[in-house]
């Protein structure tokens, strides 16, 4: 019989799994630090490139601003002031020519309800080329609200809004309205206006022609489906209504 005695003062423990885990963790941390260093290097280089690009754009912008100031100073000279005035006048004239009053009237006709009257239209174009319509309409509050709703659903008018209102003068004495007359109010409206392109105009014109042809063909079909009576035939041939002769019975 053999008896094994442990004469060690401290119990033996195997630290090799723990050391292996620590080595793996240190290797992962080193790899992560390497990746972070490469990422920081990449972003640093990108920041340097962006800064160089920004300096280049600032130098180009400064050069353009200097050239613009020089051109403005040149245009302010007496011999060039007349050319500048003519250029501004021509630009204003081109802006007015580019605005189509006929198209605007057609767009307003599709949105204008009964009981509302447009008394003034003022187109205003800003420096960015956006067109704004200032409208003065007269009518009751309900139909004007219907006009705003119709303009909101129209692709031609953007963000219509009321900017002012005052009571309209009536036709009575001293410009007063009768007591039993409906209360009319003048409304000032603002709306950004988007003119239709050439393709949209062609499509709308073709649709209008198609509707007219359909209506004409439908009227012709109704006319041919109901034969005219003898007295009506004579009236149609002469192009005007012909009353029956005296003493003759009206054909039934």
C-alpha positions, 0 to 999 in steps of 0.5 A: 500500500502506497501513500502519496503525501503533498509536501508543498506549502502552496497548492499547485494550479495550472495557469496555462489556460488563463495565460492563453486567454490573456495572449489571445486578448492582447493579440485582439487588442493589438489588432484593434489598435492597428485598425484604429490607427489605420482608420485615423491615418486615413481620416487624417489624410482625407482631412488634409485633402479637404483642407487643401481643396478648401484653400484652393476653392477660397483662392478661386473665390477670392480671385473671382470676387476681385474680378467682379469688383473690377468689372463693377468698377469698370461698368460704373464708368461714365462711358459704360453706365449707359450700356449697363442701363440698357442691359438692365432694361433689356433684362427687365423686358425679357422677364416681362416677355417670358411671362404669359398673360394668356396662360395665367388667365387660363390657369386662373379660369380653371380655379376661379369659383363663381362670385369671385372677381379678379381686379388686379394681377401683378407678377414679380420675379426675384433674382433667383428667377422665381415668379410670384403673383400678387392678386387682388380679388373681390368677393365673399369670404366663402368663395375666396376660401374655395379659390385658395383650396383650388389653387392649393390643388393646382400644380401651377400655384404654390403656397397661396395665402391671404396677406391682406383684406379690407371691405369693398366699397359698394354701389350705394351713395357715398360708396356704401353697400346696401343693408340687404346686399352680401358683404364683399371684401377685397382680398390680397393674395400671394402665390408662387407661380410655376409656368407650364413647360412647352411639353405640358402646353402641347399635352393640354392643347391636345387634350382640349382638342380631343375633348372638343372633338368628342363633344362634337361627335357626341352632338352629331350622334344625338342629332342623327339619332333623333330625326327632324320633323318636316317643319324642322328640316326646312328650318335647319336647311335655311339655318333658322327656325321657321314657324308653322304657317297660319291655318296649317296644323303643326305636324305631330 
